[in-house]
């Protein structure tokens, strides 16, 4: 069977598929995409009036050979059109959605504004830095191009009050102005950036893969190596966990009726959020909270259709002083997962709602005015009081 080359709708990788295939799974990012099978297409030349009246076949056998030549061409064109539409909704721009958002109050309205990466798939694949209004989801600015998805997806993006920092895979640090996204400078640091670090006002630290620590002047990028510098890490957009620390596997806590899988440390307030599953019986996703080493509460994530949830621990967890948010997937891989919000103090379920897409989930994040869920291609904001969707940045298809 003839092979047709298409692009993955998520990561842009080139894939070879059978001409008659209905689905394709990317060998790089495992995204599964629906395509139009060639077998679903049929082409027949128009009949003459006498043929229409008699119901006979076309008179010229050469016309059949023309159809046999045109059919593969039309099939390839149709497959390309479908993938094109799936990729970017006609060359559209969407939230990249592989990591998580960063937050700064850019317009001074008291609501944190999300900063992250957009992706435009069209004649070329472009990843850009962008900022959005936290109240409305409207674009505030879209700044410089970081490169293609392949060139940039492992690079780290961090933010201070004045500067957005990007550590490229090519061993450079780029700086962008928070207020408008314009590039300020680029400097080589000799190796990949492991993390950006807090420093005094007007400076930022950089810890490189070869274990050097540099202090950067945020005005002009001038750098000096600092012996023995200790990194107080700035959050970056490739971070994939709750507040401070994630411990996986055996976490040293036994909870009756619950298999313990992950522990999410809140950084010194004495509380620990535990992710796990019901035990014995079906492994329904569960949450628990310890306070000063004592179990405060435990609860199953699904409030309805508990057996319709994918078995195992929560997919993503985040918390603040008042809330714990967690996502669990559906047992049906084509159905969206759900996000639930609980009271940190007593485990009351405040609300639970469906995600807008069944695409892969990258993070859940709690801010004062919004609960954000990042899936590939989309950043969705929910009202923390009601669970209603407020807006969605970008889009994604299933």
Short mmCIF file of the C-alpha atoms (twelve columns), coordinates in Angstrom:
data_MODEL
# 
_entry.id   MODEL 
# 
loop_
_atom_site.group_PDB 
_atom_site.id 
_atom_site.type_symbol 
_atom_site.label_atom_id 
_atom_site.label_alt_id 
_atom_site.label_comp_id 
_atom_site.label_asym_id 
_atom_site.label_seq_id 
_atom_site.Cartn_x 
_atom_site.Cartn_y 
_atom_site.Cartn_z 
_atom_site.pdbx_PDB_model_num 
ATOM 1   C CA . UNK A 1   0.000   0.000  0.000   1 
ATOM 2   C CA . UNK A 2   1.270   3.465  -0.870  1 
ATOM 3   C CA . UNK A 3   2.654   5.583  1.995   1 
ATOM 4   C CA . UNK A 4   1.721   9.243  2.443   1 
ATOM 5   C CA . UNK A 5   3.798   11.691 4.499   1 
ATOM 6   C CA . UNK A 6   1.938   13.992 6.898   1 
ATOM 7   C CA . UNK A 7   2.794   16.152 9.917   1 
ATOM 8   C CA . UNK A 8   1.833   15.343 13.513  1 
ATOM 9   C CA . UNK A 9   -0.835  17.812 14.658  1 
ATOM 10  C CA . UNK A 10  0.905   18.319 18.025  1 
ATOM 11  C CA . UNK A 11  4.678   18.236 17.637  1 
ATOM 12  C CA . UNK A 12  5.012   18.749 13.866  1 
ATOM 13  C CA . UNK A 13  7.039   15.581 13.285  1 
ATOM 14  C CA . UNK A 14  6.876   14.040 9.795   1 
ATOM 15  C CA . UNK A 15  5.011   10.730 9.790   1 
ATOM 16  C CA . UNK A 16  4.515   8.078  7.114   1 
ATOM 17  C CA . UNK A 17  1.018   6.589  7.012   1 
ATOM 18  C CA . UNK A 18  -0.799  4.150  4.781   1 
ATOM 19  C CA . UNK A 19  -2.875  5.918  2.168   1 
ATOM 20  C CA . UNK A 20  -6.074  4.302  3.450   1 
ATOM 21  C CA . UNK A 21  -5.432  4.784  7.178   1 
ATOM 22  C CA . UNK A 22  -8.115  6.363  9.367   1 
ATOM 23  C CA . UNK A 23  -5.895  7.142  12.416  1 
ATOM 24  C CA . UNK A 24  -2.224  7.801  12.964  1 
ATOM 25  C CA . UNK A 25  -0.202  7.792  16.217  1 
ATOM 26  C CA . UNK A 26  2.929   9.953  16.396  1 
ATOM 27  C CA . UNK A 27  6.021   7.890  17.210  1 
ATOM 28  C CA . UNK A 28  7.595   10.909 18.923  1 
ATOM 29  C CA . UNK A 29  4.877   12.394 21.170  1 
ATOM 30  C CA . UNK A 30  2.234   9.594  20.961  1 
ATOM 31  C CA . UNK A 31  -0.500  11.993 19.814  1 
ATOM 32  C CA . UNK A 32  -3.285  10.094 18.011  1 
ATOM 33  C CA . UNK A 33  -4.860  11.969 15.081  1 
ATOM 34  C CA . UNK A 34  -7.846  11.171 12.905  1 
ATOM 35  C CA . UNK A 35  -7.316  11.385 9.152   1 
ATOM 36  C CA . UNK A 36  -9.582  10.975 6.177   1 
ATOM 37  C CA . UNK A 37  -9.151  7.476  4.731   1 
ATOM 38  C CA . UNK A 38  -8.572  7.308  1.010   1 
ATOM 39  C CA . UNK A 39  -11.086 4.448  0.802   1 
ATOM 40  C CA . UNK A 40  -13.837 6.880  1.800   1 
ATOM 41  C CA . UNK A 41  -13.318 8.854  -1.394  1 
ATOM 42  C CA . UNK A 42  -14.989 7.965  -4.642  1 
ATOM 43  C CA . UNK A 43  -14.781 9.734  -7.964  1 
ATOM 44  C CA . UNK A 44  -16.911 9.020  -11.007 1 
ATOM 45  C CA . UNK A 45  -17.075 10.985 -14.255 1 
ATOM 46  C CA . UNK A 46  -20.417 12.556 -15.125 1 
ATOM 47  C CA . UNK A 47  -22.805 10.477 -17.216 1 
ATOM 48  C CA . UNK A 48  -24.255 11.615 -20.486 1 
ATOM 49  C CA . UNK A 49  -28.024 12.150 -20.697 1 
ATOM 50  C CA . UNK A 50  -28.523 8.856  -22.531 1 
ATOM 51  C CA . UNK A 51  -26.453 7.041  -19.912 1 
ATOM 52  C CA . UNK A 52  -28.404 8.703  -17.114 1 
ATOM 53  C CA . UNK A 53  -31.640 7.579  -18.759 1 
ATOM 54  C CA . UNK A 54  -30.495 4.029  -19.376 1 
ATOM 55  C CA . UNK A 55  -28.473 3.628  -16.187 1 
ATOM 56  C CA . UNK A 56  -25.553 2.261  -18.252 1 
ATOM 57  C CA . UNK A 57  -21.848 2.630  -17.416 1 
ATOM 58  C CA . UNK A 58  -19.619 5.295  -18.992 1 
ATOM 59  C CA . UNK A 59  -18.962 4.492  -22.647 1 
ATOM 60  C CA . UNK A 60  -15.277 5.403  -22.785 1 
ATOM 61  C CA . UNK A 61  -13.070 2.870  -20.901 1 
ATOM 62  C CA . UNK A 62  -10.265 5.400  -21.020 1 
ATOM 63  C CA . UNK A 63  -12.193 7.506  -18.552 1 
ATOM 64  C CA . UNK A 64  -11.729 4.765  -15.946 1 
ATOM 65  C CA . UNK A 65  -7.984  5.025  -16.306 1 
ATOM 66  C CA . UNK A 66  -8.232  8.787  -15.757 1 
ATOM 67  C CA . UNK A 67  -10.124 8.144  -12.565 1 
ATOM 68  C CA . UNK A 68  -7.495  5.655  -11.382 1 
ATOM 69  C CA . UNK A 69  -4.849  8.324  -11.910 1 
ATOM 70  C CA . UNK A 70  -6.836  11.079 -10.188 1 
ATOM 71  C CA . UNK A 71  -7.950  9.052  -7.176  1 
ATOM 72  C CA . UNK A 72  -4.534  8.867  -5.403  1 
ATOM 73  C CA . UNK A 73  -3.966  12.572 -6.069  1 
ATOM 74  C CA . UNK A 74  -7.334  13.516 -4.590  1 
ATOM 75  C CA . UNK A 75  -6.779  11.158 -1.661  1 
ATOM 76  C CA . UNK A 76  -3.406  12.726 -0.808  1 
ATOM 77  C CA . UNK A 77  -4.841  16.232 -1.143  1 
ATOM 78  C CA . UNK A 78  -7.770  15.359 1.113   1 
ATOM 79  C CA . UNK A 79  -5.535  13.828 3.779   1 
ATOM 80  C CA . UNK A 80  -3.334  16.919 3.688   1 
ATOM 81  C CA . UNK A 81  -6.376  19.186 4.021   1 
ATOM 82  C CA . UNK A 82  -7.712  17.260 7.023   1 
ATOM 83  C CA . UNK A 83  -4.342  17.310 8.809   1 
ATOM 84  C CA . UNK A 84  -3.965  20.993 7.968   1 
ATOM 85  C CA . UNK A 85  -7.315  21.755 9.572   1 
ATOM 86  C CA . UNK A 86  -6.563  19.591 12.602  1 
ATOM 87  C CA . UNK A 87  -3.178  21.173 13.107  1 
ATOM 88  C CA . UNK A 88  -3.976  24.825 13.405  1 
ATOM 89  C CA . UNK A 89  -7.570  25.399 12.359  1 
ATOM 90  C CA . UNK A 90  -6.436  26.874 9.060   1 
ATOM 91  C CA . UNK A 91  -2.966  27.960 10.084  1 
ATOM 92  C CA . UNK A 92  -4.232  29.289 13.424  1 
ATOM 93  C CA . UNK A 93  -2.294  30.090 16.565  1 
ATOM 94  C CA . UNK A 94  -2.811  28.082 19.729  1 
ATOM 95  C CA . UNK A 95  -1.395  27.734 23.239  1 
ATOM 96  C CA . UNK A 96  1.538   25.361 22.979  1 
ATOM 97  C CA . UNK A 97  0.450   23.530 26.121  1 
ATOM 98  C CA . UNK A 98  3.399   21.221 26.795  1 
ATOM 99  C CA . UNK A 99  4.294   22.869 30.094  1 
ATOM 100 C CA . UNK A 100 2.486   25.333 32.347  1 
ATOM 101 C CA . UNK A 101 1.789   29.047 32.565  1 
ATOM 102 C CA . UNK A 102 3.803   31.688 34.410  1 
ATOM 103 C CA . UNK A 103 2.012   34.585 36.099  1 
ATOM 104 C CA . UNK A 104 2.600   38.324 36.553  1 
ATOM 105 C CA . UNK A 105 0.077   41.129 37.036  1 
ATOM 106 C CA . UNK A 106 1.035   42.998 33.869  1 
ATOM 107 C CA . UNK A 107 -1.774  45.566 33.720  1 
ATOM 108 C CA . UNK A 108 -2.066  46.321 37.447  1 
ATOM 109 C CA . UNK A 109 -5.696  45.191 37.822  1 
ATOM 110 C CA . UNK A 110 -4.923  42.812 40.688  1 
ATOM 111 C CA . UNK A 111 -5.485  39.659 38.583  1 
ATOM 112 C CA . UNK A 112 -2.456  37.600 37.603  1 
ATOM 113 C CA . UNK A 113 -1.928  37.426 33.839  1 
ATOM 114 C CA . UNK A 114 -0.688  34.173 32.237  1 
ATOM 115 C CA . UNK A 115 2.550   34.209 30.233  1 
ATOM 116 C CA . UNK A 116 3.595   31.254 28.104  1 
ATOM 117 C CA . UNK A 117 4.240   29.943 24.627  1 
ATOM 118 C CA . UNK A 118 1.982   30.098 21.590  1 
ATOM 119 C CA . UNK A 119 2.374   27.854 18.582  1 
ATOM 120 C CA . UNK A 120 1.499   28.720 15.003  1 
ATOM 121 C CA . UNK A 121 1.459   25.887 12.484  1 
ATOM 122 C CA . UNK A 122 1.310   26.985 8.894   1 
ATOM 123 C CA . UNK A 123 3.954   27.427 6.238   1 
ATOM 124 C CA . UNK A 124 6.436   27.217 9.137   1 
ATOM 125 C CA . UNK A 125 6.231   26.014 12.724  1 
ATOM 126 C CA . UNK A 126 6.708   28.944 15.117  1 
ATOM 127 C CA . UNK A 127 6.859   29.070 18.926  1 
ATOM 128 C CA . UNK A 128 6.485   32.563 20.405  1 
ATOM 129 C CA . UNK A 129 6.344   34.106 23.871  1 
ATOM 130 C CA . UNK A 130 2.952   35.671 24.651  1 
ATOM 131 C CA . UNK A 131 0.972   37.241 27.512  1 
ATOM 132 C CA . UNK A 132 -2.794  37.231 28.088  1 
ATOM 133 C CA . UNK A 133 -5.219  39.184 30.258  1 
ATOM 134 C CA . UNK A 134 -6.045  37.120 33.345  1 
ATOM 135 C CA . UNK A 135 -9.608  38.476 33.518  1 
ATOM 136 C CA . UNK A 136 -10.668 37.987 29.916  1 
ATOM 137 C CA . UNK A 137 -8.079  35.789 28.206  1 
ATOM 138 C CA . UNK A 138 -7.464  38.503 25.577  1 
ATOM 139 C CA . UNK A 139 -4.001  38.683 24.036  1 
ATOM 140 C CA . UNK A 140 -1.909  41.451 25.624  1 
ATOM 141 C CA . UNK A 141 1.103   40.892 23.411  1 
ATOM 142 C CA . UNK A 142 2.853   38.241 21.358  1 
ATOM 143 C CA . UNK A 143 6.608   38.638 21.330  1 
ATOM 144 C CA . UNK A 144 9.678   37.138 19.789  1 
ATOM 145 C CA . UNK A 145 9.941   33.767 18.078  1 
ATOM 146 C CA . UNK A 146 11.834  31.156 20.098  1 
ATOM 147 C CA . UNK A 147 12.163  28.807 17.120  1 
ATOM 148 C CA . UNK A 148 10.273  25.767 15.932  1 
ATOM 149 C CA . UNK A 149 8.734   23.306 18.367  1 
ATOM 150 C CA . UNK A 150 11.648  20.889 17.907  1 
ATOM 151 C CA . UNK A 151 14.204  23.653 18.479  1 
ATOM 152 C CA . UNK A 152 12.589  25.108 21.588  1 
ATOM 153 C CA . UNK A 153 10.453  22.610 23.506  1 
ATOM 154 C CA . UNK A 154 13.205  21.616 25.983  1 
ATOM 155 C CA . UNK A 155 14.225  25.212 26.671  1 
ATOM 156 C CA . UNK A 156 13.073  26.786 29.954  1 
ATOM 157 C CA . UNK A 157 11.065  29.982 30.368  1 
ATOM 158 C CA . UNK A 158 11.081  31.880 33.681  1 
ATOM 159 C CA . UNK A 159 9.894   35.330 34.705  1 
ATOM 160 C CA . UNK A 160 10.887  38.036 37.177  1 
ATOM 161 C CA . UNK A 161 8.883   41.218 37.809  1 
ATOM 162 C CA . UNK A 162 10.679  42.987 34.957  1 
ATOM 163 C CA . UNK A 163 12.130  40.334 32.664  1 
ATOM 164 C CA . UNK A 164 11.198  37.084 30.935  1 
ATOM 165 C CA . UNK A 165 14.183  34.732 30.677  1 
ATOM 166 C CA . UNK A 166 14.551  31.887 28.208  1 
ATOM 167 C CA . UNK A 167 17.329  29.293 28.399  1 
ATOM 168 C CA . UNK A 168 17.813  27.770 24.960  1 
ATOM 169 C CA . UNK A 169 19.106  24.304 24.106  1 
ATOM 170 C CA . UNK A 170 21.967  26.055 22.303  1 
ATOM 171 C CA . UNK A 171 23.463  27.374 25.566  1 
ATOM 172 C CA . UNK A 172 22.107  30.922 25.356  1 
ATOM 173 C CA . UNK A 173 19.979  33.064 27.671  1 
ATOM 174 C CA . UNK A 174 17.483  35.396 26.012  1 
ATOM 175 C CA . UNK A 175 15.780  38.253 27.865  1 
ATOM 176 C CA . UNK A 176 12.401  39.821 26.968  1 
ATOM 177 C CA . UNK A 177 10.640  42.807 28.511  1 
ATOM 178 C CA . UNK A 178 7.644   41.779 30.614  1 
ATOM 179 C CA . UNK A 179 5.574   44.794 29.540  1 
ATOM 180 C CA . UNK A 180 5.659   44.145 25.768  1 
ATOM 181 C CA . UNK A 181 7.653   40.964 25.055  1 
ATOM 182 C CA . UNK A 182 10.368  42.765 23.094  1 
ATOM 183 C CA . UNK A 183 13.798  41.166 23.113  1 
ATOM 184 C CA . UNK A 184 16.405  42.966 25.222  1 
ATOM 185 C CA . UNK A 185 19.507  40.839 24.748  1 
ATOM 186 C CA . UNK A 186 20.973  37.379 24.160  1 
ATOM 187 C CA . UNK A 187 24.123  36.065 25.804  1 
ATOM 188 C CA . UNK A 188 25.930  32.710 25.552  1 
ATOM 189 C CA . UNK A 189 26.431  30.889 28.868  1 
ATOM 190 C CA . UNK A 190 28.444  27.918 27.535  1 
ATOM 191 C CA . UNK A 191 25.973  25.106 28.320  1 
ATOM 192 C CA . UNK A 192 22.290  24.342 28.687  1 
ATOM 193 C CA . UNK A 193 20.401  26.139 31.456  1 
ATOM 194 C CA . UNK A 194 19.324  23.841 34.278  1 
ATOM 195 C CA . UNK A 195 17.384  26.569 36.078  1 
ATOM 196 C CA . UNK A 196 17.111  30.285 36.690  1 
ATOM 197 C CA . UNK A 197 17.635  31.537 40.242  1 
ATOM 198 C CA . UNK A 198 16.512  34.430 42.413  1 
ATOM 199 C CA . UNK A 199 19.078  37.131 43.018  1 
ATOM 200 C CA . UNK A 200 19.107  40.736 44.190  1 
ATOM 201 C CA . UNK A 201 17.011  43.323 42.340  1 
ATOM 202 C CA . UNK A 202 18.198  43.827 38.767  1 
ATOM 203 C CA . UNK A 203 19.940  40.446 38.637  1 
ATOM 204 C CA . UNK A 204 19.136  36.782 38.056  1 
ATOM 205 C CA . UNK A 205 21.181  33.651 38.614  1 
ATOM 206 C CA . UNK A 206 21.762  30.907 36.073  1 
ATOM 207 C CA . UNK A 207 22.743  27.351 36.969  1 
ATOM 208 C CA . UNK A 208 24.128  25.541 33.913  1 
ATOM 209 C CA . UNK A 209 24.284  21.839 33.091  1 
ATOM 210 C CA . UNK A 210 28.045  21.817 33.731  1 
ATOM 211 C CA . UNK A 211 27.355  23.066 37.308  1 
ATOM 212 C CA . UNK A 212 28.513  26.651 36.888  1 
ATOM 213 C CA . UNK A 213 26.606  29.475 38.565  1 
ATOM 214 C CA . UNK A 214 26.397  32.840 36.801  1 
ATOM 215 C CA . UNK A 215 24.901  36.153 37.869  1 
ATOM 216 C CA . UNK A 216 23.286  38.076 35.025  1 
ATOM 217 C CA . UNK A 217 22.625  41.803 34.937  1 
ATOM 218 C CA . UNK A 218 19.041  42.088 33.656  1 
ATOM 219 C CA . UNK A 219 19.667  45.454 31.998  1 
ATOM 220 C CA . UNK A 220 22.314  44.340 29.522  1 
ATOM 221 C CA . UNK A 221 22.988  40.602 30.063  1 
ATOM 222 C CA . UNK A 222 26.500  41.079 31.376  1 
ATOM 223 C CA . UNK A 223 27.466  38.001 33.370  1 
ATOM 224 C CA . UNK A 224 29.921  37.070 36.070  1 
ATOM 225 C CA . UNK A 225 30.665  33.624 37.431  1 
ATOM 226 C CA . UNK A 226 29.885  33.297 41.136  1 
ATOM 227 C CA . UNK A 227 31.792  30.658 43.098  1 
ATOM 228 C CA . UNK A 228 29.615  28.587 45.391  1 
ATOM 229 C CA . UNK A 229 26.385  30.351 44.502  1 
ATOM 230 C CA . UNK A 230 23.282  28.648 45.892  1 
ATOM 231 C CA . UNK A 231 20.290  28.639 43.560  1 
ATOM 232 C CA . UNK A 232 16.884  29.663 44.908  1 
ATOM 233 C CA . UNK A 233 15.057  28.430 41.854  1 
ATOM 234 C CA . UNK A 234 12.605  30.555 39.895  1 
ATOM 235 C CA . UNK A 235 9.608   28.608 38.650  1 
ATOM 236 C CA . UNK A 236 9.871   27.703 34.972  1 
ATOM 237 C CA . UNK A 237 7.222   26.670 32.461  1 
ATOM 238 C CA . UNK A 238 8.535   23.126 32.050  1 
ATOM 239 C CA . UNK A 239 7.990   22.419 35.754  1 
ATOM 240 C CA . UNK A 240 5.317   19.738 36.126  1 
ATOM 241 C CA . UNK A 241 4.156   19.471 39.679  1 
ATOM 242 C CA . UNK A 242 2.628   21.132 42.711  1 
ATOM 243 C CA . UNK A 243 4.113   23.910 44.769  1 
ATOM 244 C CA . UNK A 244 7.615   22.905 45.839  1 
ATOM 245 C CA . UNK A 245 8.431   19.235 45.713  1 
ATOM 246 C CA . UNK A 246 7.106   15.973 44.332  1 
ATOM 247 C CA . UNK A 247 8.032   12.624 45.826  1 
ATOM 248 C CA . UNK A 248 6.985   9.581  43.831  1 
ATOM 249 C CA . UNK A 249 6.651   5.940  44.787  1 
ATOM 250 C CA . UNK A 250 6.970   5.020  48.451  1 
ATOM 251 C CA . UNK A 251 6.404   8.239  50.408  1 
ATOM 252 C CA . UNK A 252 6.350   6.806  53.932  1 
ATOM 253 C CA . UNK A 253 2.665   7.343  54.760  1 
ATOM 254 C CA . UNK A 254 0.122   4.564  55.352  1 
ATOM 255 C CA . UNK A 255 -3.547  5.476  54.888  1 
ATOM 256 C CA . UNK A 256 -6.301  2.975  55.567  1 
ATOM 257 C CA . UNK A 257 -8.318  2.319  52.409  1 
ATOM 258 C CA . UNK A 258 -5.871  4.147  50.148  1 
ATOM 259 C CA . UNK A 259 -2.847  3.154  48.126  1 
ATOM 260 C CA . UNK A 260 -0.302  5.979  48.427  1 
ATOM 261 C CA . UNK A 261 1.497   6.961  45.222  1 
ATOM 262 C CA . UNK A 262 2.707   10.604 45.218  1 
ATOM 263 C CA . UNK A 263 3.349   13.240 47.901  1 
ATOM 264 C CA . UNK A 264 3.229   16.958 47.120  1 
ATOM 265 C CA . UNK A 265 5.114   19.059 49.681  1 
ATOM 266 C CA . UNK A 266 3.835   22.578 50.334  1 
ATOM 267 C CA . UNK A 267 7.164   23.970 51.483  1 
ATOM 268 C CA . UNK A 268 7.279   24.391 55.235  1 
ATOM 269 C CA . UNK A 269 3.658   24.908 56.320  1 
ATOM 270 C CA . UNK A 270 3.446   21.361 57.744  1 
ATOM 271 C CA . UNK A 271 0.886   20.123 55.221  1 
ATOM 272 C CA . UNK A 272 1.434   17.394 52.663  1 
ATOM 273 C CA . UNK A 273 -0.953  16.552 49.826  1 
ATOM 274 C CA . UNK A 274 -1.062  12.847 48.960  1 
ATOM 275 C CA . UNK A 275 -2.168  11.398 45.621  1 
ATOM 276 C CA . UNK A 276 -3.221  7.777  45.433  1 
ATOM 277 C CA . UNK A 277 -6.117  5.398  44.789  1 
ATOM 278 C CA . UNK A 278 -8.760  3.373  46.589  1 
ATOM 279 C CA . UNK A 279 -7.601  0.053  48.010  1 
ATOM 280 C CA . UNK A 280 -8.896  -2.663 48.077  1 
ATOM 281 C CA . UNK A 281 -11.176 -2.812 45.053  1 
ATOM 282 C CA . UNK A 282 -11.153 -0.661 41.938  1 
ATOM 283 C CA . UNK A 283 -8.249  1.792  41.964  1 
ATOM 284 C CA . UNK A 284 -10.403 4.955  41.989  1 
ATOM 285 C CA . UNK A 285 -8.235  8.138  42.155  1 
ATOM 286 C CA . UNK A 286 -7.994  9.661  45.651  1 
ATOM 287 C CA . UNK A 287 -6.538  12.633 47.523  1 
ATOM 288 C CA . UNK A 288 -5.493  12.991 51.156  1 
ATOM 289 C CA . UNK A 289 -3.939  15.769 53.247  1 
ATOM 290 C CA . UNK A 290 -1.629  15.425 56.236  1 
ATOM 291 C CA . UNK A 291 -1.164  18.325 58.660  1 
ATOM 292 C CA . UNK A 292 1.867   18.159 60.972  1 
ATOM 293 C CA . UNK A 293 2.077   14.410 60.326  1 
ATOM 294 C CA . UNK A 294 -1.608  13.721 61.135  1 
ATOM 295 C CA . UNK A 295 -4.168  12.720 58.504  1 
ATOM 296 C CA . UNK A 296 -6.664  15.587 58.066  1 
ATOM 297 C CA . UNK A 297 -8.860  14.005 55.393  1 
ATOM 298 C CA . UNK A 298 -9.064  11.700 52.403  1 
ATOM 299 C CA . UNK A 299 -11.537 11.720 49.509  1 
ATOM 300 C CA . UNK A 300 -12.163 10.088 46.160  1 
ATOM 301 C CA . UNK A 301 -11.723 12.437 43.203  1 
ATOM 302 C CA . UNK A 302 -14.795 11.499 41.132  1 
ATOM 303 C CA . UNK A 303 -18.033 12.688 42.672  1 
ATOM 304 C CA . UNK A 304 -20.098 10.830 40.063  1 
ATOM 305 C CA . UNK A 305 -19.428 7.705  37.999  1 
ATOM 306 C CA . UNK A 306 -16.479 6.636  40.132  1 
ATOM 307 C CA . UNK A 307 -15.932 3.538  37.983  1 
ATOM 308 C CA . UNK A 308 -15.719 5.661  34.835  1 
ATOM 309 C CA . UNK A 309 -12.447 7.243  36.025  1 
ATOM 310 C CA . UNK A 310 -9.095  5.918  34.836  1 
ATOM 311 C CA . UNK A 311 -7.591  3.838  37.609  1 
ATOM 312 C CA . UNK A 312 -4.589  5.073  39.577  1 
ATOM 313 C CA . UNK A 313 -3.509  8.315  41.247  1 
ATOM 314 C CA . UNK A 314 -4.571  11.812 40.091  1 
ATOM 315 C CA . UNK A 315 -3.069  12.944 36.799  1 
ATOM 316 C CA . UNK A 316 -2.148  16.441 38.105  1 
ATOM 317 C CA . UNK A 317 -2.372  18.186 41.491  1 
ATOM 318 C CA . UNK A 318 -1.902  21.729 42.779  1 
ATOM 319 C CA . UNK A 319 -2.752  23.468 46.060  1 
ATOM 320 C CA . UNK A 320 -2.706  26.774 47.898  1 
ATOM 321 C CA . UNK A 321 -3.543  27.711 51.504  1 
ATOM 322 C CA . UNK A 322 -7.275  27.129 50.986  1 
ATOM 323 C CA . UNK A 323 -7.686  24.643 48.141  1 
ATOM 324 C CA . UNK A 324 -6.478  21.438 46.524  1 
ATOM 325 C CA . UNK A 325 -7.158  20.985 42.795  1 
ATOM 326 C CA . UNK A 326 -6.719  17.649 41.056  1 
ATOM 327 C CA . UNK A 327 -7.353  16.197 37.613  1 
ATOM 328 C CA . UNK A 328 -8.337  12.635 36.880  1 
ATOM 329 C CA . UNK A 329 -8.621  11.053 33.456  1 
ATOM 330 C CA . UNK A 330 -11.538 9.149  31.965  1 
ATOM 331 C CA . UNK A 331 -11.331 5.400  31.445  1 
ATOM 332 C CA . UNK A 332 -12.458 6.126  27.878  1 
ATOM 333 C CA . UNK A 333 -9.365  7.682  26.303  1 
ATOM 334 C CA . UNK A 334 -11.519 9.615  23.833  1 
ATOM 335 C CA . UNK A 335 -13.486 11.358 26.618  1 
ATOM 336 C CA . UNK A 336 -12.177 14.428 28.488  1 
ATOM 337 C CA . UNK A 337 -10.871 14.133 32.023  1 
ATOM 338 C CA . UNK A 338 -12.323 16.115 34.924  1 
ATOM 339 C CA . UNK A 339 -10.957 18.641 37.399  1 
ATOM 340 C CA . UNK A 340 -12.172 18.792 41.002  1 
ATOM 341 C CA . UNK A 341 -11.562 21.406 43.702  1 
ATOM 342 C CA . UNK A 342 -11.509 20.528 47.430  1 
ATOM 343 C CA . UNK A 343 -11.250 22.528 50.648  1 
ATOM 344 C CA . UNK A 344 -7.728  22.250 52.047  1 
ATOM 345 C CA . UNK A 345 -9.016  22.243 55.646  1 
ATOM 346 C CA . UNK A 346 -11.631 19.495 55.589  1 
ATOM 347 C CA . UNK A 347 -11.666 17.910 52.114  1 
ATOM 348 C CA . UNK A 348 -15.131 19.173 51.113  1 
ATOM 349 C CA . UNK A 349 -15.726 18.867 47.385  1 
ATOM 350 C CA . UNK A 350 -16.346 22.433 46.200  1 
ATOM 351 C CA . UNK A 351 -17.004 21.547 42.575  1 
ATOM 352 C CA . UNK A 352 -16.116 19.143 39.778  1 
ATOM 353 C CA . UNK A 353 -16.310 19.776 36.041  1 
ATOM 354 C CA . UNK A 354 -15.261 18.309 32.711  1 
ATOM 355 C CA . UNK A 355 -12.216 19.505 30.777  1 
ATOM 356 C CA . UNK A 356 -12.911 20.923 27.293  1 
ATOM 357 C CA . UNK A 357 -10.692 18.408 25.516  1 
ATOM 358 C CA . UNK A 358 -9.387  14.860 25.739  1 
ATOM 359 C CA . UNK A 359 -5.929  16.028 24.678  1 
ATOM 360 C CA . UNK A 360 -2.928  15.191 26.932  1 
ATOM 361 C CA . UNK A 361 -2.915  17.103 30.236  1 
ATOM 362 C CA . UNK A 362 0.148   19.121 31.283  1 
ATOM 363 C CA . UNK A 363 -0.834  20.899 34.511  1 
ATOM 364 C CA . UNK A 364 -3.417  22.338 36.863  1 
ATOM 365 C CA . UNK A 365 -2.590  25.648 38.593  1 
ATOM 366 C CA . UNK A 366 -4.411  27.588 41.308  1 
ATOM 367 C CA . UNK A 367 -4.326  31.389 41.402  1 
ATOM 368 C CA . UNK A 368 -6.526  33.692 43.494  1 
ATOM 369 C CA . UNK A 369 -8.943  34.493 40.687  1 
ATOM 370 C CA . UNK A 370 -8.631  31.498 38.337  1 
ATOM 371 C CA . UNK A 371 -7.975  27.744 38.208  1 
ATOM 372 C CA . UNK A 372 -5.927  27.058 35.073  1 
ATOM 373 C CA . UNK A 373 -5.686  23.737 33.261  1 
ATOM 374 C CA . UNK A 374 -3.114  23.293 30.504  1 
ATOM 375 C CA . UNK A 375 -3.724  20.673 27.847  1 
ATOM 376 C CA . UNK A 376 -1.886  20.378 24.561  1 
ATOM 377 C CA . UNK A 377 -3.046  23.300 22.429  1 
ATOM 378 C CA . UNK A 378 -5.187  24.995 25.086  1 
ATOM 379 C CA . UNK A 379 -5.077  26.931 28.373  1 
ATOM 380 C CA . UNK A 380 -8.485  26.884 30.079  1 
ATOM 381 C CA . UNK A 381 -9.453  29.195 32.947  1 
ATOM 382 C CA . UNK A 382 -12.136 28.149 35.461  1 
ATOM 383 C CA . UNK A 383 -13.878 30.239 38.117  1 
ATOM 384 C CA . UNK A 384 -12.559 28.993 41.498  1 
ATOM 385 C CA . UNK A 385 -15.943 29.639 43.178  1 
ATOM 386 C CA . UNK A 386 -18.230 27.877 40.692  1 
ATOM 387 C CA . UNK A 387 -16.047 25.733 38.422  1 
ATOM 388 C CA . UNK A 388 -17.542 27.393 35.338  1 
ATOM 389 C CA . UNK A 389 -15.235 27.876 32.355  1 
ATOM 390 C CA . UNK A 390 -14.347 31.574 32.048  1 
ATOM 391 C CA . UNK A 391 -12.304 31.458 28.846  1 
ATOM 392 C CA . UNK A 392 -10.014 29.297 26.780  1 
ATOM 393 C CA . UNK A 393 -6.747  30.419 25.190  1 
ATOM 394 C CA . UNK A 394 -5.960  28.554 21.982  1 
ATOM 395 C CA . UNK A 395 -7.766  25.440 20.911  1 
ATOM 396 C CA . UNK A 396 -7.206  21.725 20.514  1 
ATOM 397 C CA . UNK A 397 -8.958  18.978 18.623  1 
ATOM 398 C CA . UNK A 398 -9.645  15.423 19.694  1 
# 
